[in-house]
């Protein structure tokens, strides 16, 4: 994708230079459109289209797996990085003496799971 086309996906860049810091970032236009379409559907149809929503989740899982050269069953969706790190940290069979090295400026929610 050309740089300008990519930049057009983020209207905030018309007036600002935005450095994403992996916390809360502006949404691209295509994400905004997808969220709006989902919200409209949920508002108008309730959960009647739930099976279609799950088909879309699986379509995206397969596409993302292909992008990162993984199997779809290796891709899990979580609400954010902190939740994902918490799941990983709690899924490891820690042994006495195990260590995790993280930067001292790490976002607090990404530190706490490793302190358990």
N, C-alpha and C positions, 0 to 999 in steps of 0.2 A: 504494500500500500504506500502510495506517495505520502511524503511528510505533510504536505498541506491538507490532503484528504484526511489523514489521521488527525491532524490538528483541528479540522472542522468538526470532528466528533466531540470535541470538548469546547463548548461555547465560552467557558470561563477564560480560555486563552485569547479571546478577542481583546480583553482589557487587562489581563494579568499574565505574569509568568508564574506558573504553579509548579512547585517541586513536591511531588508526592512523597510522603514520609511514611507510607504503609499504615496509616491510621484511617482517617476519613478523607476520601478523595472525591473529586467531581466525577460524576458518571458520564460515560460516553452517550451520545444521542441514541445509539442503537439499544443500549441497556435501558435508557429511559423509556423508549418506545415499547420494549418487551415488558417492562414492569407495568406500564400503563395498560397495555393489552391484557395482561394477566389480571390486574385489579378490576378493569372493566368487566371481564368475563366472570370473575368471582362475585362481583357486585350484582350482575344481571342473572347469573345462572347458579349462584351458590356453589355447591360442590358437585353439581351434575357432570361437569367436565373433568373431574378428578382423574379418571383413567387417561385422558388426553394429556393432562399435566404431567403425569408420571411417564408417559411415552416421550414427552419432550425432555424430561430429566434424563432418561436413558439415552436419547439421541445426543444430548450434550455430553454425557459421560463418555460415550463411544468416540465422539469427535475430539474431546480433550485427551482421551487416552491415545488416540492416533497422533495428536500433536506432540505428546511427550514420549512417544514410543513405549507405551505401557499397555497392559491388558485392561479392559474396562472394569474388571472386578478389583483392580488395584486402585481405582479412583473412588474417593469418598468425598462427598460434599459436606462441608461444615460451615457454620455461619461466619467465622473469621479465623485469622491466624492463631489468635490466642486459644480458641476452642480446640483447634487442631493440635497445637502444641500440648495442651492439657491432656488430650486423649493419648497422644504418643507417650508423654512422660508417665502417665499412669498405666500404660500398657507394657512398660519395660520391667523385667524382673531385676530390680536393682540389687547389687551386692555391696557389702561393706567395702569401702575404698573406691567405689565408682565415683567419677567426677564428670561434671558438665562445665564447659568453659563458655561463658557468654560475656559480651561487652558490658562494662559498668554503666553504659548509657542506654541499655536495653529498655524497652517499654515495660513497665512493671508487670502487666498482665502476661508477658512472655517470660518473666523471671519466676513468678510464684509457683508454677507447676513443677519446676526443677528443685524447689526448696523442700518439697514434701518428704 
